[in-house]
């Protein structure tokens, strides 16, 4: 099986398997790389300092139990789940957290079939990052189903001033990482650079 996958890779340099079909995976653009890299630095530093697990960017290939093969923009595997890691190879199993950064070419898949696949395979936490809206939608797994936790939006000064006092009071500036109790990621850190 592993040799078969390696040989396939020579023919198809970058693809995902969704519902048994090979779908060409576009190369990550600078936006994807910037957001994935910033999450890698922030969450990775925390994981390393506390020896809690590992994180990966979009070059990691994840083989899910249902046969799907994805290359999410960012993923986390906690220490207690490290048996799914094939060091020097791919990930065979279910990561604890997955992040997809929306692009015009992949948005539909990220919010539908990929979300459904992550849910069905048991990914505990799924973030959908929208670089244009500067928002992070968080889904958490409960009893085998995703529930929408919240959407965290980085408002610029003009947008913030247009909010009512009640809306301003509800604005959250940091995204909690549910699988890592106590860790929050500031939206200003995720979206440090301008995205268009």
C-alpha positions in Angstrom: 0.0 0.0 0.0 2.7 2.5 1.0 4.7 1.8 -2.2 1.5 2.1 -4.3 0.9 5.6 -2.8 4.5 6.6 -3.4 4.3 5.5 -7.0 1.0 7.3 -7.4 2.6 10.5 -6.1 5.1 10.5 -9.0 2.2 10.5 -11.4 0.0 13.0 -9.5 2.2 15.4 -7.6 -0.5 16.9 -5.4 -4.0 15.5 -5.0 -6.5 14.7 -2.4 -8.9 11.7 -2.3 -12.5 12.7 -1.6 -15.2 10.2 -1.8 -12.9 7.8 -3.6 -12.1 10.3 -6.3 -8.7 12.0 -6.9 -9.0 15.8 -6.9 -6.0 17.9 -7.8 -4.9 20.0 -4.9 -3.8 23.5 -5.9 -0.6 24.8 -4.4 -1.0 27.0 -1.3 -0.7 30.7 -2.1 1.1 33.2 0.1 -2.1 33.8 2.2 -2.4 30.1 3.0 1.3 29.9 3.8 1.2 33.0 6.0 -1.8 31.9 8.1 -0.7 28.3 8.3 2.8 29.4 9.3 1.6 31.8 12.0 -0.6 29.0 13.5 2.4 26.7 13.3 4.6 29.1 15.2 2.0 30.1 17.8 0.4 26.7 18.5 3.6 24.8 17.8 5.6 26.8 20.3 2.9 26.0 23.0 2.8 22.3 22.1 6.6 22.1 22.2 7.0 24.0 25.5 4.5 21.7 27.2 5.5 18.5 25.3 1.8 18.1 24.3 2.1 17.1 20.7 2.9 18.1 17.2 1.6 20.4 14.4 1.9 20.2 10.7 1.4 22.5 7.7 -0.1 21.8 4.3 2.7 19.4 3.2 1.4 16.7 5.6 -0.7 14.1 4.0 -3.4 12.6 6.2 -4.9 9.2 5.4 -8.2 8.9 7.1 -9.8 5.6 8.1 -12.6 6.1 5.5 -10.0 6.2 2.7 -10.0 10.0 2.3 -6.6 11.6 1.8 -6.4 15.3 2.7 -3.6 17.9 2.9 -5.1 20.4 5.4 -3.5 23.8 5.7 -2.7 23.1 9.4 -3.3 20.2 11.7 -2.5 19.1 15.3 -1.8 15.6 16.7 -1.7 15.4 20.5 0.9 13.3 22.2 -1.7 10.7 23.3 -2.6 10.2 19.6 1.0 10.1 18.2 0.7 6.5 17.1 -0.9 7.8 13.9 2.3 9.5 12.9 4.6 7.7 10.5 7.8 9.8 11.0 9.4 10.1 7.6 6.1 9.3 5.9 2.4 10.4 6.2 -0.2 10.5 8.9 -2.5 7.5 9.1 -5.4 8.2 11.3 -7.4 11.1 12.7 -5.6 14.3 13.9 -7.1 16.1 16.9 -7.5 19.5 15.1 -7.6 20.6 11.5 -7.6 24.1 10.0 -8.5 24.9 6.4 -7.9 28.4 5.0 -10.5 29.3 2.4 -9.5 30.1 -1.2 -11.8 30.8 -4.1 -11.0 27.4 -5.7 -11.4 25.3 -2.5 -14.0 27.2 -0.4 -17.0 25.0 -1.4 -15.2 21.7 -0.5 -13.8 23.2 2.7 -17.2 24.1 4.1 -19.1 21.0 2.8 -17.4 17.7 1.9 -14.2 18.3 3.9 -16.2 19.4 7.0 -18.4 16.4 6.7 -15.4 14.1 6.3 -13.6 15.5 9.2 -16.8 15.1 11.3 -17.4 11.6 10.2 -13.8 10.5 11.0 -13.8 12.2 14.4 -11.6 15.3 14.1 -12.3 17.0 17.4 -11.8 20.6 16.4 -12.2 22.2 12.9 -11.4 25.8 12.0 -12.4 27.4 8.8 -10.3 30.6 8.3 -11.6 33.2 5.9 -8.8 35.5 5.0 -11.0 38.1 3.2 -13.4 38.4 6.2 -10.6 38.0 8.6 -12.7 35.5 10.5 -12.3 32.0 12.1 -15.3 29.8 12.3 -14.9 27.0 14.9 -16.6 23.7 14.9 -16.3 21.3 17.8 -17.2 17.6 17.8 -19.7 16.5 20.4 -21.4 13.0 20.3 -20.0 12.4 16.8 -21.4 15.6 15.3 -20.0 19.1 14.8 -21.7 22.0 16.5 -20.9 25.5 15.6 -18.9 27.0 18.5 -18.5 30.6 17.3 -17.2 32.9 14.6 -14.3 35.1 15.6 -13.9 38.3 13.5 -11.1 40.8 13.4 -12.8 44.1 12.9 -10.9 47.1 11.7 -11.4 50.4 13.5 -14.1 51.7 11.1 -16.1 48.5 11.2 -15.9 48.3 15.0 -17.2 51.9 15.4 -20.3 51.0 13.3 -21.3 48.3 15.9 -23.8 48.9 18.6 -22.6 49.0 22.2 -24.2 45.6 22.7 -22.4 44.2 19.6 -19.1 45.7 20.7 -19.4 44.0 24.1 -19.8 40.6 22.3 -16.7 41.0 20.1 -14.0 38.4 20.9 -10.4 39.2 19.9 -8.9 35.7 20.6 -9.8 32.2 19.4 -9.7 29.5 22.0 -8.1 26.2 21.0 -10.5 23.8 22.6 -8.2 20.7 22.5 -5.6 22.8 24.4 -7.5 24.1 27.4 -6.4 27.6 28.2 -4.6 28.4 24.9 -6.1 31.3 22.8 -4.8 32.7 19.6 -5.2 36.4 19.0 -6.9 37.3 15.8 -4.4 40.1 15.3 -1.7 37.5 15.3 -3.4 35.2 12.8 -4.2 38.1 10.4 -1.0 40.2 11.1 -0.5 41.0 7.4 -3.1 42.4 5.0 -4.9 39.8 2.8 -6.7 40.6 -0.4 
